[in-house]
Amino acid sequence: MSTDTASVELVGEETAENVARAALLAALTGAFAYVSFPNPFSPAPVSLQVLGVFLAGILLGPSWGGVSMALYLVAGAVGAPIFAGGSAGVGALLGPTGGYLWSYPVAAFAIGAVAHGGLRLRDPAERGLGRLVGAMVIGTVVIYAFGVVGFAFVLDMTLQKAFLTAAVAFIPAEAFKMAAAVGVVRSDQIAAE
């Protein structure tokens, strides 16, 4: 009787690592959603979720960054309390701030594509500061575009009014999140200096 066994690799090691990283960034984005406070200029709260989107795109690249944010949306849609302020469910995706949420996979993909100069993942710490900031600005434009349209549609307001309350009111917070993302990505370089 032979006791030889054959090993079958169902998922490659690199794919398993990327799935784990994507899940980790999705979970981190959910944790960031708990850091949420009212915005005096908008009915939508300020939260750190977008920092998770920035980091997903920069650290995971376009493909896996987008997958990470898609996992985030699926987890929140099925009931994990990981949207702003601990909300969850399909209602959050269809509510006034749902446009922002729907934008996250697209924004993470765009951020990753610009930050890495294409679909191939490169070391983000080696990318220029201008490229990283430019990638996050483009991602922010994507997030605001989805957010403003969703806000205007759900709350039945003009795009101009929605732009003021769903985009302009958040610019200072986005600048802080961009600085935090650069700090995370460049932390090794800062520590070495």
VMD Tcl script that draws the C-alpha trace (Angstrom):
set ca {
  {0.00 0.00 0.00}
  {1.45 3.33 -1.05}
  {1.38 6.27 1.37}
  {2.57 8.88 -1.11}
  {0.48 12.00 -1.04}
  {0.35 14.75 -3.58}
  {0.13 18.38 -2.68}
  {-2.27 20.52 -4.65}
  {-2.02 24.27 -4.44}
  {-5.56 25.63 -4.83}
  {-4.61 29.25 -4.45}
  {-1.15 30.62 -5.01}
  {0.73 32.09 -2.08}
  {0.80 35.55 -3.65}
  {-2.97 35.52 -4.20}
  {-3.59 34.37 -0.62}
  {-1.37 37.19 0.67}
  {-3.17 39.76 -1.49}
  {-6.59 38.56 -0.33}
  {-5.40 38.83 3.29}
  {-4.08 42.35 2.70}
  {-7.30 43.37 0.98}
  {-9.35 42.04 3.89}
  {-7.08 43.82 6.36}
  {-7.48 47.17 4.59}
  {-11.25 46.63 4.38}
  {-11.32 45.98 8.14}
  {-9.14 49.00 8.80}
  {-11.50 51.17 6.76}
  {-14.35 49.83 8.88}
  {-12.44 50.74 12.05}
  {-11.77 54.21 10.64}
  {-15.54 54.64 10.13}
  {-15.97 54.73 13.90}
  {-13.95 57.94 14.01}
  {-16.88 60.03 12.88}
  {-18.17 63.40 13.98}
  {-20.77 65.86 12.73}
  {-19.82 68.37 10.08}
  {-21.38 71.76 10.92}
  {-21.70 72.54 7.21}
  {-23.25 69.27 6.05}
  {-25.70 66.61 7.19}
  {-23.05 64.01 6.26}
  {-20.53 63.28 9.00}
  {-16.78 63.57 8.70}
  {-15.14 60.17 9.14}
  {-11.76 58.62 8.51}
  {-13.12 56.05 6.02}
  {-11.52 57.89 3.10}
  {-8.13 57.44 4.77}
  {-8.74 53.70 4.35}
  {-9.55 54.22 0.67}
  {-6.33 56.22 0.21}
  {-4.25 53.55 1.94}
  {-5.91 50.70 0.02}
  {-5.09 52.30 -3.32}
  {-1.55 53.28 -2.36}
  {-0.52 50.13 -0.48}
  {-2.38 47.49 -2.50}
  {-2.35 49.03 -5.96}
  {-5.30 49.47 -8.29}
  {-6.61 45.91 -8.55}
  {-6.32 44.76 -4.96}
  {-7.16 48.22 -3.61}
  {-10.43 48.08 -5.54}
  {-11.06 44.52 -4.33}
  {-10.43 45.63 -0.76}
  {-13.06 48.36 -0.95}
  {-15.51 46.01 -2.67}
  {-15.05 43.61 0.28}
  {-15.70 46.55 2.59}
  {-18.99 47.33 0.83}
  {-20.13 43.71 0.83}
  {-19.34 43.31 4.54}
  {-21.24 46.49 5.39}
  {-24.18 45.58 3.12}
  {-24.66 42.21 4.82}
  {-24.75 43.81 8.26}
  {-21.25 44.36 9.62}
  {-21.45 47.74 11.41}
  {-18.54 49.26 9.51}
  {-20.00 52.30 7.80}
  {-19.78 55.81 9.31}
  {-20.73 55.81 12.97}
  {-21.24 52.04 13.03}
  {-24.11 51.94 10.54}
  {-24.63 48.94 8.28}
  {-26.93 47.39 5.72}
  {-28.18 48.09 2.24}
  {-30.00 51.16 3.57}
  {-26.68 52.89 4.15}
  {-25.71 52.20 0.53}
  {-28.98 53.69 -0.70}
  {-29.10 56.63 1.74}
  {-27.77 60.19 1.41}
  {-24.14 59.12 1.89}
  {-24.41 55.98 -0.24}
  {-22.78 57.68 -3.21}
  {-19.58 58.09 -1.25}
  {-19.59 54.41 -0.30}
  {-20.21 53.22 -3.87}
  {-17.24 55.30 -5.02}
  {-14.70 53.58 -2.77}
  {-13.73 50.67 -5.06}
  {-13.47 53.01 -8.07}
  {-11.50 55.61 -6.09}
  {-9.09 53.00 -4.66}
  {-8.50 51.67 -8.19}
  {-7.85 55.20 -9.53}
  {-5.55 56.06 -6.62}
  {-3.60 52.84 -7.12}
  {-3.31 53.31 -10.87}
  {-1.95 56.85 -10.53}
  {0.26 56.15 -7.50}
  {1.84 53.10 -9.13}
  {1.86 54.42 -12.69}
  {-0.31 51.60 -14.01}
  {-1.56 48.21 -12.91}
  {1.80 46.86 -11.72}
  {2.39 47.23 -7.97}
  {5.51 49.18 -7.04}
  {6.92 50.16 -3.64}
  {4.77 53.17 -2.68}
  {7.53 54.60 -0.47}
  {9.63 55.03 -3.61}
  {6.94 56.97 -5.46}
  {7.29 60.75 -5.51}
  {5.31 62.87 -3.08}
  {3.64 64.69 -5.97}
  {2.49 61.39 -7.48}
  {1.03 60.21 -4.16}
  {-0.78 63.48 -3.49}
  {-1.98 63.65 -7.10}
  {-3.35 60.12 -6.82}
  {-5.27 61.01 -3.67}
  {-6.61 64.21 -5.22}
  {-7.92 62.18 -8.17}
  {-9.42 59.65 -5.76}
  {-11.06 62.46 -3.81}
  {-12.58 63.85 -7.02}
  {-14.04 60.40 -7.75}
  {-15.43 60.13 -4.21}
  {-16.94 63.62 -4.34}
  {-18.44 63.03 -7.80}
  {-20.27 59.91 -6.63}
  {-21.10 61.50 -3.26}
  {-22.52 64.71 -4.71}
  {-24.69 62.91 -7.25}
  {-25.96 60.46 -4.61}
  {-26.57 63.25 -2.13}
  {-28.49 65.34 -4.69}
  {-30.58 62.39 -5.83}
  {-31.54 61.04 -2.39}
  {-32.13 64.44 -0.78}
  {-33.75 65.95 -3.90}
  {-31.48 68.99 -4.09}
  {-29.65 70.73 -6.89}
  {-26.18 69.55 -7.82}
  {-24.84 72.99 -6.87}
  {-26.25 72.78 -3.34}
  {-25.16 69.16 -3.05}
  {-21.64 70.14 -4.16}
  {-21.44 72.75 -1.39}
  {-22.72 70.43 1.34}
  {-21.30 67.10 0.16}
  {-17.90 68.16 -1.20}
  {-16.70 71.67 -0.33}
  {-17.58 71.19 3.34}
  {-15.12 68.27 3.53}
  {-12.01 69.70 1.83}
  {-10.13 70.56 5.06}
  {-10.73 67.04 6.42}
  {-9.53 65.46 3.16}
  {-6.28 67.44 3.31}
  {-5.67 66.03 6.81}
  {-6.36 62.48 5.59}
  {-3.98 62.93 2.66}
  {-1.24 64.09 5.02}
  {-1.91 61.09 7.29}
  {-1.74 58.67 4.34}
  {1.58 60.13 3.19}
  {2.85 59.84 6.77}
  {1.90 56.16 6.90}
  {3.45 55.36 3.52}
  {6.61 57.32 4.22}
  {6.96 56.38 7.93}
  {10.04 54.21 7.30}
  {11.77 57.02 5.47}
  {10.85 59.56 8.15}
  {12.11 57.26 10.92}
  {15.41 56.72 9.09}
  {16.11 60.47 8.84}
}
mol new
graphics top color blue
foreach p $ca { graphics top sphere $p radius 0.5 }
foreach p [lrange $ca 0 end-1] q [lrange $ca 1 end] { graphics top cylinder $p $q radius 0.2 }
display resetview
